[in-house]
């Protein structure tokens, strides 16, 4: 079994201060926490991206279906009581209704509706939570492989990757991907120096928990360069092209790539994509007409 793991996350910088000695105490390491759930939960709480849990989609769906069917049975039972009512005045006024069976069914319907509505509301909230990303799932799996302090049967929930959800809402896919790419290359190219910039929350040499936002800054810088390429690149190319047809081809290709980037790499809505694409194409077209 592979025992080497590599973890990537960001946490706030924290140091414990000894008030009596007014000196800085060494913060408690993850390895100092008792093995088992105390250590595992401490590691999972080290960064919001590790808040991964099963959604239990199949169980939730089955629970709602059972509650729905119970309501359907009660509904049919109430209809039968109404159709077979011997005293029509009982149906004309709920105050005069003396049918005990109907009152019991209505009470059962009220309780069943409360349970059904509660299940619908809870599941609607759960379904809005994002699907877990592959990177933090792999990080937890690697950590468990190198720190087998939890029963294997109780960590199998991480194997249900299609059913995992995260409590951590990400900005967009492009930023997350760039941050992961930057972290991978910083560790691969500058392993020792990068480790020195990381939090000392773990003694494991393969656990990297950066203490600052250097990864975020680099990722956003790369994203800024990409934006500049989208905007300035076509302008420079059109400046060297004399044929109007060639310029139109450049504008069409650039606008297509720009819209594709918005659709794949961001969470922009359809209207936002259309507006951004139209504005982008307009700017390039105006530049051509001025030339």
LOTIMI-114448 format. One line per 2 residues: number of its first residue (from 1); their letters; for each residue x, y, z of C-alpha. Coordinates in nm, 4 decimals. Last residue first. Layout:
N
NUM> A> X Y Z; ...
END
This chain:
291
291> XX> -0.8011 5.1184 -3.8325; -1.1001 5.2738 -3.6617
289> XX> -1.3256 5.0063 -3.8099; -1.0955 4.7347 -3.6779
287> XX> -1.0889 4.8742 -3.3239; -1.4655 4.9052 -3.3207
285> XX> -1.4936 4.5390 -3.4178; -1.2625 4.4325 -3.1355
283> XX> -1.4636 4.6245 -2.8764; -1.7920 4.4955 -3.0169
281> XX> -1.6764 4.1325 -3.0076; -1.5927 4.1613 -2.6373
279> XX> -1.9174 4.3411 -2.5565; -2.1213 4.0763 -2.7389
277> XX> -1.9340 3.7945 -2.5652; -1.9804 3.9537 -2.2223
275> XX> -2.3530 4.0083 -2.2821; -2.4056 3.6551 -2.4144
273> XX> -2.2074 3.4981 -2.1303; -2.3964 3.7015 -1.8704
271> XX> -2.7301 3.5982 -2.0211; -2.6298 3.2321 -2.0127
269> XX> -2.5151 3.2515 -1.6522; -2.1474 3.2695 -1.5630
267> XX> -2.0107 2.9895 -1.3507; -1.6636 3.0079 -1.4990
265> XX> -1.4105 2.7914 -1.6825; -1.6252 2.6045 -1.9330
263> XX> -1.8826 2.8599 -2.0469; -1.6632 3.1668 -1.9981
261> XX> -1.3675 3.0020 -2.1727; -1.5876 2.8973 -2.4635
259> XX> -1.7132 3.2554 -2.4954; -1.3568 3.3834 -2.5124
257> XX> -1.2436 3.1136 -2.7558; -1.5334 3.1928 -2.9905
255> XX> -1.4696 3.5662 -2.9599; -1.1036 3.5153 -3.0471
253> XX> -1.1825 3.2949 -3.3480; -1.4411 3.5390 -3.4832
251> XX> -1.2173 3.8414 -3.4256; -0.9202 3.6720 -3.5926
249> XX> -1.1353 3.5659 -3.8904; -1.2697 3.9199 -3.9194
247> XX> -0.9135 4.0519 -3.9257; -0.8171 3.8126 -4.2021
245> XX> -1.1202 3.9182 -4.4066; -1.0330 4.2855 -4.3604
243> XX> -0.6893 4.2208 -4.5106; -0.4136 4.4416 -4.3723
241> XX> -0.3084 4.2271 -4.0790; -0.0348 4.3498 -3.8459
239> XX> -0.2685 4.5563 -3.6265; -0.5187 4.2705 -3.6296
237> XX> -0.2678 4.0486 -3.4506; -0.1949 4.3104 -3.1854
235> XX> -0.5659 4.3668 -3.1200; -0.6333 3.9913 -3.1097
233> XX> -0.3687 3.9471 -2.8372; -0.4651 4.2509 -2.6276
231> XX> -0.8004 4.1304 -2.4946; -0.7724 3.7521 -2.4715
229> XX> -0.4008 3.7692 -2.3896; -0.4692 4.0239 -2.1166
227> XX> -0.7311 3.7929 -1.9644; -0.4828 3.5057 -1.9643
225> XX> -0.2246 3.7270 -1.7965; -0.4804 3.8140 -1.5288
223> XX> -0.5536 3.4463 -1.4710; -0.1821 3.3865 -1.4288
221> XX> -0.1683 3.6649 -1.1700; -0.4741 3.5201 -0.9979
219> XX> -0.2964 3.1869 -0.9650; 0.0213 3.3534 -0.8358
217> XX> -0.1710 3.5546 -0.5773; -0.3737 3.2533 -0.4626
215> XX> -0.0615 3.0403 -0.4245; 0.1141 3.3142 -0.2255
213> XX> -0.1858 3.3494 0.0039; -0.0040 3.2815 0.3286
211> XX> 0.0538 2.9971 0.5758; 0.0738 2.7171 0.3225
209> XX> -0.0271 2.3686 0.4473; 0.2003 2.1111 0.2847
207> XX> 0.2020 1.7585 0.4285; 0.4784 1.5442 0.2770
205> XX> 0.7360 1.6227 0.5461; 0.4949 1.4984 0.8157
203> XX> 0.5584 1.7042 1.1273; 0.2198 1.8703 1.0934
201> XX> 0.0730 2.2080 1.1816; 0.3979 2.3880 1.1045
199> XX> 0.2348 2.6123 0.8466; 0.4093 2.6388 0.5141
197> XX> 0.6684 2.8883 0.3990; 0.9548 2.6554 0.4899
195> XX> 0.7902 2.3795 0.2840; 0.8058 2.6053 -0.0213
193> XX> 1.1799 2.6499 0.0229; 1.2347 2.2745 0.0449
191> XX> 1.0022 2.1658 -0.2388; 1.0864 2.4386 -0.4862
189> XX> 1.0355 2.2717 -0.8252; 0.7878 1.9913 -0.7500
187> XX> 0.6224 2.1606 -0.4537; 0.5841 2.4908 -0.6359
185> XX> 0.4688 2.3033 -0.9465; 0.1900 2.1158 -0.7714
183> XX> 0.0793 2.4243 -0.5804; 0.0573 2.6322 -0.8994
181> XX> -0.1497 2.3644 -1.0758; -0.3860 2.3384 -0.7802
179> XX> -0.4306 2.7156 -0.7687; -0.4883 2.7232 -1.1448
177> XX> -0.7587 2.4553 -1.1230; -0.9381 2.6351 -0.8400
175> XX> -0.9271 2.9669 -1.0244; -1.0642 2.8084 -1.3417
173> XX> -1.3382 2.6100 -1.1691; -1.5016 2.9045 -0.9999
171> XX> -1.5285 3.0642 -0.6574; -1.5590 2.7462 -0.4522
169> XX> -1.8262 2.6803 -0.1903; -1.6994 2.4674 0.0970
167> XX> -1.9615 2.2355 0.2474; -1.8562 1.9652 0.0033
165> XX> -2.0569 1.6755 -0.1341; -1.9645 1.3141 -0.1989
163> XX> -2.1998 1.0795 -0.3871; -1.9973 1.0321 -0.7062
161> XX> -1.6814 0.9898 -0.4977; -1.8221 0.6975 -0.3006
159> XX> -1.4732 0.5786 -0.2022; -1.4491 0.8559 0.0583
157> XX> -1.7370 0.6942 0.2479; -1.5094 0.3937 0.2949
155> XX> -1.3490 0.5704 0.5897; -1.5548 0.3922 0.8536
153> XX> -1.4984 0.0443 0.7071; -1.1234 0.1029 0.7148
151> XX> -1.1251 0.1707 1.0878; -0.9518 0.5014 1.1554
149> XX> -0.5875 0.5576 1.2580; -0.4292 0.4442 0.9303
147> XX> -0.2139 0.7561 0.8866; -0.0297 0.7213 0.5528
145> XX> -0.3301 0.5759 0.3711; -0.5646 0.8084 0.5603
143> XX> -0.3600 1.1063 0.4411; -0.3680 0.9839 0.0823
141> XX> -0.7463 0.9373 0.0909; -0.7924 1.2829 0.2409
139> XX> -0.5755 1.4413 -0.0290; -0.7490 1.2432 -0.3039
137> XX> -1.0868 1.3796 -0.1900; -0.9399 1.7299 -0.1656
135> XX> -0.8242 1.7121 -0.5319; -1.1232 1.5329 -0.6874
133> XX> -1.3702 1.8082 -0.6073; -1.6786 1.7324 -0.3993
131> XX> -2.0140 1.8096 -0.5615; -2.1592 2.1406 -0.4554
129> XX> -2.4388 2.1846 -0.2049; -2.7733 2.2738 -0.3647
127> XX> -2.8948 1.9138 -0.3316; -2.8626 1.9388 0.0467
125> XX> -3.0939 2.2405 0.0672; -3.3623 2.0759 -0.1479
123> XX> -3.3211 1.7612 0.0585; -3.3980 1.9438 0.3807
121> XX> -3.6994 2.1247 0.2365; -3.8459 1.8112 0.0763
119> XX> -3.7929 1.6084 0.3947; -3.9591 1.8767 0.6072
117> XX> -4.2505 1.8987 0.3655; -4.3005 1.5210 0.3774
115> XX> -4.2769 1.5010 0.7570; -4.5225 1.7874 0.7994
113> XX> -4.7500 1.6371 0.5336; -4.7508 1.3018 0.7147
111> XX> -4.8467 1.4691 1.0432; -5.1328 1.6586 0.8801
109> XX> -5.2464 1.3515 0.6863; -5.2574 1.1443 1.0058
107> XX> -5.4736 1.4099 1.1687; -5.7025 1.4126 0.8651
105> XX> -5.7281 1.0324 0.8817; -5.8211 1.0458 1.2501
103> XX> -6.0862 1.3075 1.1856; -6.2259 1.0999 0.8994
101> XX> -6.2501 0.7907 1.1181; -6.4237 0.9819 1.3960
99> XX> -6.7036 1.1041 1.1697; -6.8783 1.3640 1.3820
97> XX> -6.8370 1.6535 1.1410; -7.0388 1.9427 1.2746
95> XX> -6.7459 2.1820 1.3077; -6.6010 2.0658 0.9751
93> XX> -6.9169 2.1796 0.8058; -7.0717 2.0705 0.4757
91> XX> -6.9154 1.7227 0.4763; -7.0799 1.6273 0.8054
89> XX> -7.4082 1.7581 0.6694; -7.3965 1.4896 0.3990
87> XX> -7.4606 1.2133 0.6590; -7.4023 0.8701 0.5061
85> XX> -7.0420 0.9409 0.4033; -6.9276 0.6776 0.1537
83> XX> -6.7753 0.9207 -0.0962; -6.6074 1.1231 0.1785
81> XX> -6.4648 0.8184 0.3524; -6.3359 0.6837 0.0218
79> XX> -6.1709 1.0163 -0.0603; -6.0013 1.0213 0.2816
77> XX> -5.8603 0.6719 0.2277; -5.7317 0.7707 -0.1153
75> XX> -5.5528 1.0704 0.0332; -5.4122 0.8595 0.3165
73> XX> -5.2675 0.6134 0.0651; -5.1207 0.8965 -0.1458
71> XX> -4.9709 1.0545 0.1658; -4.7997 0.7273 0.2528
69> XX> -4.6740 0.7053 -0.1052; -4.5114 1.0479 -0.0780
67> XX> -4.3478 0.9598 0.2519; -4.2058 0.6442 0.0960
65> XX> -4.0872 0.8333 -0.2125; -3.9211 1.0970 0.0053
63> XX> -3.7298 0.8318 0.2000; -3.6283 0.6557 -0.1206
61> XX> -3.4886 0.9767 -0.2643; -3.2942 1.0511 0.0519
59> XX> -3.1545 0.6999 0.0600; -3.0428 0.7204 -0.3034
57> XX> -2.8842 1.0627 -0.2605; -2.6826 0.9687 0.0471
55> XX> -2.4973 1.3032 0.0267; -2.1748 1.1682 0.1687
53> XX> -1.9412 1.4102 0.3412; -1.6460 1.6314 0.2567
51> XX> -1.5361 1.9248 0.4716; -1.1750 1.9006 0.3528
49> XX> -1.2103 2.2172 0.1421; -1.2778 2.4129 0.4618
47> XX> -0.9190 2.3652 0.5847; -0.7632 2.2240 0.9032
45> XX> -1.1014 2.0799 1.0066; -1.0349 1.7512 0.8276
43> XX> -0.7000 1.7213 1.0056; -0.8527 1.7761 1.3469
41> XX> -1.1342 1.5322 1.2651; -0.8795 1.2621 1.1812
39> XX> -0.6708 1.3279 1.4919; -0.9658 1.3134 1.7329
37> XX> -1.1276 1.0299 1.5306; -0.8387 0.7948 1.5828
35> XX> -0.4940 0.8748 1.7136; -0.4713 1.1212 2.0009
33> XX> -0.3609 1.4671 1.8795; 0.0148 1.5208 1.8892
31> XX> 0.0468 1.4127 1.5226; -0.1671 1.7097 1.4202
29> XX> 0.0886 1.9356 1.5804; 0.0231 2.1630 1.8748
27> XX> 0.1620 2.5125 1.8301; 0.5046 2.5895 1.9660
25> XX> 0.4775 2.8543 2.2304; 0.5688 3.2164 2.1662
23> XX> 0.6876 3.4066 2.4659; 0.5097 3.6414 2.7039
21> XX> 0.6167 3.4036 2.9846; 0.2789 3.4186 3.1566
19> XX> 0.0728 3.4941 2.8474; 0.2148 3.2062 2.6435
17> XX> 0.1118 3.2831 2.2896; -0.0215 3.0272 2.0445
15> XX> 0.0417 3.1032 1.6792; -0.2082 3.1058 1.3922
13> XX> -0.1763 3.1792 1.0192; -0.5049 3.0997 0.8479
11> XX> -0.5183 2.7840 0.6443; -0.4576 2.6849 0.2860
9> XX> -0.4610 2.3321 0.1440; -0.2484 2.0788 -0.0412
7> XX> -0.1708 1.7261 0.0661; 0.0839 1.4792 -0.0612
5> XX> 0.0822 1.1253 0.0621; 0.3439 0.8501 0.0830
3> XX> 0.2267 0.5203 0.2272; 0.1333 0.3376 -0.0905
1> X> 0.0000 0.0000 0.0000
END
